[in-house]
């Protein structure tokens, strides 16, 4: 029954809209053929995607990953080990447009900042699933026009990004240093759905990133 009012001390006007991607990536290691009748799947030794063996396809569980979106709307994968590409200026107010190209809803968390949830809509336009649903637990939602539910007013640090949708959040990055943004599903964040961002300069003073084995423990950020 909790209903929150607008956030106190409203954020300044957005200076940058940063478009980011939630993605699923096919296996880059295994090519396999499948028998439609028996259901048998056979790995092709020595063949890796893009598969060259006739009728072979990339095979394996999809990896949930994060990335960026270019000006043409094309997403690309950003891995933990890649150079940091998300570098808000200190005290900058940015809107992050989280575009979910995957088939799953992801609870997305930004470290060391609070944000306002602005809107949800389908990729390419159109209503959010929240708007199309029309009610929340049978109760009409007064904020259906922008796809935000009543309990999402106020300050947040996690937002659900629904599949096939754009979810926009706005924050002022007022603490310098090296932090992460990630999905809060443990199996996702402990694999590749966690990447760093740096507030205040391009490389956070040259601070090295933890290696892959330390990634799961990198939760509080490293400051300058």
BELJO-V546304 format. One record per pair of residues at least 12 apart in sequence whose ideal C-beta (glycine too) atoms are under 10 Angstrom apart, sorted by sequence separation. I is the first residue (numbers start at 1). GAP is how many residues later the second one is. D is the distance in whole Angstrom. If there is no record, write none. Layout:
# BELJO-V546304
i: <I;I>
gap: <GAP;GAP>
d: <D;D>
This chain:
# BELJO-V546304
i: <31;32;44;65;66;67;96;98;119;131;132;157;181;182;210;30;31;43;44;65;66;130;131;136;156;181;182;196;209;29;30;31;33;42;63;65;66;96;130;131;133;136;157;180;181;182;195;196;208;31;32;44;65;67;131;132;136;147;156;180;181;207;31;41;43;63;128;130;131;133;155;180;181;207;30;31;42;43;68;96;127;128;130;131;152;179;180;204;205;207;30;31;33;41;67;68;127;128;129;130;147;178;179;204;205;29;30;31;32;94;96;127;128;130;147;148;178;179;196;204;205;28;29;31;33;66;95;100;127;128;147;148;177;178;179;192;195;204;27;28;30;31;32;33;34;94;95;97;147;177;178;191;194;27;28;31;33;34;96;97;98;101;130;146;161;176;177;178;194;196;199;26;32;33;34;95;100;176;177;192;198;200;201;26;32;33;75;95;99;105;119;160;173;175;176;177;191;194;197;198;199;200;31;32;34;88;99;121;122;158;173;174;175;176;178;179;190;191;194;196;199;30;31;32;33;73;75;117;119;120;121;158;173;178;189;190;196;198;30;31;32;119;120;157;173;177;178;189;30;31;32;69;118;119;120;176;177;29;30;31;69;117;118;119;120;176;178;180;27;28;29;30;69;117;118;130;177;178;180;186;189;26;27;29;68;117;178;26;27;28;66;67;69;116;117;120;130;25;26;27;129;182;26;27;67;118;128;129;25;26;27;28;117;129;130;180;26;27;116;117;128;129;182;24;25;26;65;116;117;128;182;24;25;64;116;117;126;127;128;180;23;24;25;64;116;117;120;126;128;179;180;23;24;25;62;64;66;114;115;116;120;122;123;124;178;179;180;23;24;62;114;115;117;118;120;123;125;179;180;22;23;25;62;64;66;113;114;115;117;120;122;123;124;179;22;23;114;115;116;117;122;123;178;179;21;22;23;113;115;121;122;177;178;179;21;22;112;120;121;177;178;20;21;23;110;111;119;120;121;175;177;178;20;21;109;110;119;120;121;176;177;20;21;109;110;119;120;175;176;19;20;21;108;109;110;118;119;175;18;19;73;108;109;117;118;119;18;19;73;107;108;117;118;19;23;25;107;108;116;117;118;21;22;23;106;107;108;115;116;117;19;21;23;25;106;107;115;116;20;21;23;105;106;114;115;116;19;21;105;106;113;115;21;104;105;106;114;115;20;104;105;113;114;115;102;104;108;110;112;113;100;103;105;113;114;98;100;102;103;106;108;110;112;113;98;99;100;101;102;105;112;113;96;98;100;101;110;112;98;100;101;111;112;20;99;100;112;20;99;100;111;112;113;18;98;99;100;111;112;18;98;99;111;112;113;18;97;98;99;110;111;18;97;98;110;111;96;97;98;109;110;111;16;96;97;109;110;15;16;95;96;108;109;15;95;96;108;109;94;95;96;107;108;109;15;16;18;19;20;21;22;23;24;94;95;106;107;108;15;16;17;18;19;20;21;22;23;24;25;93;94;106;107;14;15;16;17;18;19;20;21;22;23;24;93;94;105;106;107;12;14;15;16;17;18;19;20;21;22;23;24;92;93;94;104;106;12;13;14;15;16;17;18;19;20;21;22;24;92;93;105;109;12;14;21;91;92;93;102;104;107;11;13;14;22;90;91;92;106;107;11;22;88;90;91;98;106;111;11;22;88;89;90;91;104;113;88;90;91;96;108;109;111;112;22;87;88;90;102;111;113;89;90;106;110;112;20;88;111;88;102;86;84;86;69;80;96;80;11;11;14;11;10;7;92;111;7;91;92;111;112;7;86;88;90;91;111;112;6;7;85;86;87;88;89;90;109;111;80;81;84;85;86;87;88;89;90;112;80;84;85;86;87;88;89;79;80;82;83;84;85;86;87;78;80;81;82;84;87;66;77;79;80;87;66;79;80;87;66;78;85;87;65;77;78;84;64;83;84;83;84;64;66;64;65;64;63;64;84;65;66;83;64;65;66;68;82;63;64;65;66;67;81;63;64;65;66;80;63;65;80;81;80;81;80;79;81;90;80;1;80;3;22;24;20;22;22;11;5;22;4;7;8;9;3;4;6;7;8;19;2;3;4;5;6;7;2;4;5;7;19;1;3;4;3;4;17;2;4;17;14;14;13;14;15;12;14;11;10;11;12;11;20;22;9;22;25;23;24;23;22;20;20;18>
gap: <12;12;12;12;12;12;12;12;12;12;12;12;12;12;12;13;13;13;13;13;13;13;13;13;13;13;13;13;13;14;14;14;14;14;14;14;14;14;14;14;14;14;14;14;14;14;14;14;14;15;15;15;15;15;15;15;15;15;15;15;15;15;16;16;16;16;16;16;16;16;16;16;16;16;17;17;17;17;17;17;17;17;17;17;17;17;17;17;17;17;18;18;18;18;18;18;18;18;18;18;18;18;18;18;18;19;19;19;19;19;19;19;19;19;19;19;19;19;19;19;19;20;20;20;20;20;20;20;20;20;20;20;20;20;20;20;20;20;21;21;21;21;21;21;21;21;21;21;21;21;21;21;21;22;22;22;22;22;22;22;22;22;22;22;22;22;22;22;22;22;22;23;23;23;23;23;23;23;23;23;23;23;23;24;24;24;24;24;24;24;24;24;24;24;24;24;24;24;24;24;24;24;25;25;25;25;25;25;25;25;25;25;25;25;25;25;25;25;25;25;25;26;26;26;26;26;26;26;26;26;26;26;26;26;26;26;26;26;27;27;27;27;27;27;27;27;27;27;28;28;28;28;28;28;28;28;28;29;29;29;29;29;29;29;29;29;29;29;30;30;30;30;30;30;30;30;30;30;30;30;30;31;31;31;31;31;31;32;32;32;32;32;32;32;32;32;32;33;33;33;33;33;34;34;34;34;34;34;35;35;35;35;35;35;35;35;36;36;36;36;36;36;36;37;37;37;37;37;37;37;37;38;38;38;38;38;38;38;38;38;39;39;39;39;39;39;39;39;39;39;39;40;40;40;40;40;40;40;40;40;40;40;40;40;40;40;40;41;41;41;41;41;41;41;41;41;41;41;41;42;42;42;42;42;42;42;42;42;42;42;42;42;42;42;43;43;43;43;43;43;43;43;43;43;44;44;44;44;44;44;44;44;44;44;45;45;45;45;45;45;45;46;46;46;46;46;46;46;46;46;46;46;47;47;47;47;47;47;47;47;47;48;48;48;48;48;48;48;48;49;49;49;49;49;49;49;49;49;50;50;50;50;50;50;50;50;51;51;51;51;51;51;51;52;52;52;52;52;52;52;52;53;53;53;53;53;53;53;53;53;54;54;54;54;54;54;54;54;55;55;55;55;55;55;55;55;56;56;56;56;56;56;57;57;57;57;57;57;58;58;58;58;58;58;59;59;59;59;59;59;60;60;60;60;60;61;61;61;61;61;61;61;61;61;62;62;62;62;62;62;62;62;63;63;63;63;63;63;64;64;64;64;64;65;65;65;65;66;66;66;66;66;66;67;67;67;67;67;67;68;68;68;68;68;68;69;69;69;69;69;69;70;70;70;70;70;71;71;71;71;71;71;72;72;72;72;72;73;73;73;73;73;73;74;74;74;74;74;75;75;75;75;75;75;76;76;76;76;76;76;76;76;76;76;76;76;76;76;77;77;77;77;77;77;77;77;77;77;77;77;77;77;77;78;78;78;78;78;78;78;78;78;78;78;78;78;78;78;78;79;79;79;79;79;79;79;79;79;79;79;79;79;79;79;79;79;80;80;80;80;80;80;80;80;80;80;80;80;80;80;80;80;81;81;81;81;81;81;81;81;81;82;82;82;82;82;82;82;82;82;83;83;83;83;83;83;83;83;84;84;84;84;84;84;84;84;85;85;85;85;85;85;85;85;86;86;86;86;86;86;86;87;87;87;87;87;88;88;88;91;91;93;94;95;97;100;101;102;103;104;104;105;106;107;107;107;108;108;108;108;108;109;109;109;109;109;109;109;110;110;110;110;110;110;110;110;110;110;111;111;111;111;111;111;111;111;111;111;112;112;112;112;112;112;112;113;113;113;113;113;113;113;113;114;114;114;114;114;114;115;115;115;115;115;116;116;116;116;117;117;117;117;118;118;118;118;119;119;119;120;120;121;122;123;123;124;125;125;125;126;126;126;127;127;127;127;127;128;128;128;128;128;128;129;129;129;129;129;130;130;130;130;131;131;132;133;134;134;135;138;138;139;139;139;141;141;143;144;145;145;146;146;146;146;147;147;147;147;147;147;148;148;148;148;148;148;149;149;149;149;149;150;150;150;151;151;151;152;152;153;154;156;157;157;157;158;158;159;160;160;160;161;161;161;163;166;167;169;169;170;171;175;177;179>
d: <7;6;5;5;6;9;9;10;10;9;9;10;10;4;9;6;5;9;10;8;8;9;5;6;7;8;7;6;9;10;8;9;10;9;9;7;9;8;7;7;10;7;9;5;7;10;10;9;9;9;9;9;10;9;8;9;8;9;9;7;8;6;4;10;7;10;9;9;5;10;9;5;6;9;9;6;10;10;6;10;8;10;5;9;10;7;7;10;10;8;7;6;9;7;9;8;9;8;8;7;8;6;6;7;10;6;8;9;8;10;8;10;3;6;9;9;8;8;10;9;5;7;8;4;7;10;9;10;7;9;8;10;10;5;7;9;10;6;9;6;9;8;9;9;8;9;9;9;10;7;8;10;6;7;10;6;5;9;10;10;10;7;9;9;9;9;6;9;9;8;9;7;10;5;8;7;8;5;7;9;10;9;8;10;6;8;7;10;6;9;10;10;9;6;3;10;9;8;10;10;9;6;4;7;8;9;10;8;9;10;10;8;9;8;9;9;7;9;9;9;9;10;7;8;9;8;6;10;9;7;6;6;5;4;9;5;9;9;10;6;4;4;3;10;8;7;9;8;7;7;8;8;7;6;7;8;9;9;5;10;10;9;9;7;9;9;6;10;10;7;9;5;6;9;7;9;9;10;10;9;9;9;5;7;10;5;8;4;6;9;9;9;9;9;9;9;8;10;8;3;5;10;7;7;9;10;7;8;10;10;8;9;5;8;9;9;7;8;9;8;10;7;10;10;7;8;9;8;9;6;9;4;5;6;8;10;9;10;9;6;9;7;8;10;7;6;9;9;8;9;7;9;6;5;8;7;9;9;7;7;9;9;9;9;9;10;9;7;7;8;4;6;10;10;8;6;9;9;7;8;5;9;9;7;9;10;7;7;5;7;6;6;9;4;8;7;6;9;10;9;6;6;6;8;9;6;5;7;8;7;7;5;5;9;7;8;9;6;6;6;7;7;4;10;9;8;10;7;9;8;4;8;7;6;10;6;8;5;9;7;5;6;5;6;8;8;8;7;5;7;7;10;10;5;9;8;5;10;8;4;9;7;8;7;4;9;9;8;8;5;6;8;6;9;6;6;7;8;9;5;6;9;9;9;9;5;5;10;7;9;8;4;6;9;7;8;4;5;9;7;9;6;5;10;6;8;9;8;7;9;9;4;8;9;5;9;7;9;8;9;6;4;9;10;9;6;8;8;10;7;10;5;9;6;10;7;5;6;8;9;8;7;8;8;10;8;6;8;9;10;9;7;9;5;5;8;9;5;10;7;10;10;10;9;9;6;7;7;8;8;9;10;8;10;9;5;7;10;5;7;7;8;4;9;9;10;6;5;10;8;5;8;8;7;9;7;9;5;7;9;5;8;8;7;9;7;9;9;8;6;5;7;6;8;7;8;7;8;9;5;7;10;6;5;10;7;5;9;6;10;6;9;10;7;8;9;7;7;5;8;7;7;8;7;8;7;9;7;10;7;7;4;4;9;5;5;5;5;5;6;5;4;5;4;7;8;10;8;7;9;6;7;7;8;7;9;7;8;6;6;7;9;5;7;9;7;9;7;6;9;9;6;10;6;10;6;5;8;7;8;9;8;5;5;9;7;6;9;10;8;9;6;10;10;8;10;7;9;7;10;10;10;8;7;6;9;10;10;10;6;9;7;7;10;9;10;4;8;9;8;9;9;9;10;7;10;10;5;10;8;8;10;10;7;8;8;9;10;10;10;10;10;8;8;10;9;10;10;9;8;9;6;8;8;8;10;9;9;10;7;8;6;8;7;6;9;8;6;8;10;8;8;7;8;8;4;10;5;9;10;8;10;4;5;5;7;8;9;7;5;8;7;8;8;9;6;10;8;10;7;10;9;8;9;7;10;9;5;7;8;8;10;6;5;8;7;7;8;8;5;10;9;10;10;10;8;7;9;7;8;8;8;9;8;9;5;9;9;8;8;8;10;7;5;6;10;10;7;7;6;7;8;7;6;5;10;5;7;8;9;9;9;9;7;7;10;10;10;6;10;9;9;6;10;10;9;10;10;10;9;7;7;8;9;5;6;6;5;8;9;8;7;8;6;7;5;6;4;7;9;10;10;8;4;10;9;8;10;10;9;9;6;9;10;10;9;10;6;10;7;7;6;8;8;10;10;8;10;10;9;8;9;10;9>
